[in-house]
Amino acid sequence: MTAQILDRENPQNDCDRAPSTYEQTFQKLAAAIPSQLKDHQHFTLSLSGEESQFTRFNRAKVRQTGQVRDGQMSLHVMTGDRTASITLPFTGNFETDWPLTQSALSELQPDFPHLPIDPYVVLPTTTAQNTSREVRSGHLLEATEVAEQLLSPVKSLDFSGLYAGGLSYRAYADSAGKRHWFETPSFTLDYSLFGNRLDQAAKGTVAGDCWDTETYRANVAVTQRQLELLSRPVKTVPRGSYRTYLAPDAVAGIIDTMAWGGLGEAALRQGNSAFNQLENGELTLSKKFSLREDFNKIGIPRFNNSGEVSSTQLPIIEQGEWANSLVSRRSAKEYGKSSNAANTSESMRAPAIAPGTLSEAQILSQLDTGLYLSNLHYLNWSDLVAGSITGMTRYACFWVENGEIVAPIENLRFDDNLYRFLGQGLIDLTTEQRFIPAVDTYNRRSLGGMWTPGMLIEQFRYTL
């Protein structure tokens, strides 16, 4: 019961396009920094920036709109046993940015001898792929088109949401000569439709690098259908265990919780992961469940914040068994492992869950009697080490009887163990994966998202 504009799996890479002013300025800064360093010092320089249109809607009217041009650099200076870092703005104008960078370096130098010793500093080195350049193409709405295109299909509806779209760029450079540049157009629209009752709200999301009006209209139609179902009398479901279908958005919420740090080598070694029992072979998940990083399908840079370039695919859990942890260069040094180009936080950047054999047409009939959950929120670990997750139902969740949607439900809290509901409790996954975009705009627009199917689970546990 969802529809989305999907991120293109094979976007056009215009790597022959002439470098933008942003790219030229970044390269000039990277070339100039060594002149300001002392003997035996190294540097890394990371950049995140955007030119974005933000438009907020409420009751099918524009309530706030504006354009943002912003960039931020993270500069690290290091020796074999010490590291200092500073964050500074990036305008894209070398005459402005270079004096700011020089000033930042001069601030770092006096404190350097007094910094604590860090035995796990990883100095920049050359790699097999020392340079990369990916410049993607797309087709976004012009700023003057946003209001008309988005509001035209929803003028008679109680529509609220946030459109964020424009150019994003990421870059990395260091003293070992690594140079990476990534640039892409992208947009997200995160919206809700509201009914007459306070508890009637259905959520929709569209995202990608090419706006398509017909797909957007189809998405709105699906969300309207959910809203119509929500107008039925609400059913109170007693706490207990029920066969449950988790739509892709709901699955994404669970995987986000599982994957944030818990799949990293440092978390495993420090006892801060729910996956120690899986890694040690003490427990397994269902053979139907596989999770991997897949940079072929998700539009984000493959280089990490150490300038390493990830493989296009990395299996994490393969047919229910542990395959690989995410290993950063720092963890590789600390724990004697080989890095697989994970970022410093060792969180997943391009997660994709393998599909199953359940067709979308069979979802309700296979669910038979139980709960259909479109979305979840407030997720957290209730017992991290044991692998228990809790959260709440949200937005268009329904009680189903004999393969038919009967009624929307009052919100429920679930609390279940991933080794159970992704183990013997996992009945099947849908044949179709959906792209669930990252819609965060904290500090800047997020890139990427997750590819996931829906899941049918036996006796999912609800505690409140």
Buried (B, 14 or more C-beta within 10 A) or exposed (E): BBBBBBBBEEBEEEEEEEBBEBBEBBBEBBEBBEEBBEEEBBBBBBBBBBBBBBBBBEEBEBEEBEEBEBBBBBBBBBBEEBBBEBEBEBBBEBEEBBEBBBEBBEEBBEEBEEBEEBEEBBBBBEBEBBBBBBBBBBEBBEBEEBBEBBBEBBEEBBBBBBBBBBBBBBBBBBBBBBBBBBBBBBBBBBBBBBBEEEEBBBBBBBBBBBBEEEBBEBBBEBBBEBBEBBEEEBEEBEEEBBBBBBBBBBBBBBBBBBBBBBBBBBBBBEEBBBBBBBBEEEBBBBEBBBBBBBBEBBBBBBBBBBBBBBEEEBBBBBBBBBBBBBBBBBBBBBBEBEBBBBBBBBBBBBBBBBBBEBEEEBBBEBBEEBBBBBBBEEBEBBEBEEBBBBBBBBBBBBBBEEEEBBBBBEBBBBBBBBBBBBBEBBBBBBBEBBBBBBBEBEEBBBBBBBBBBBBBBBBBBBEE
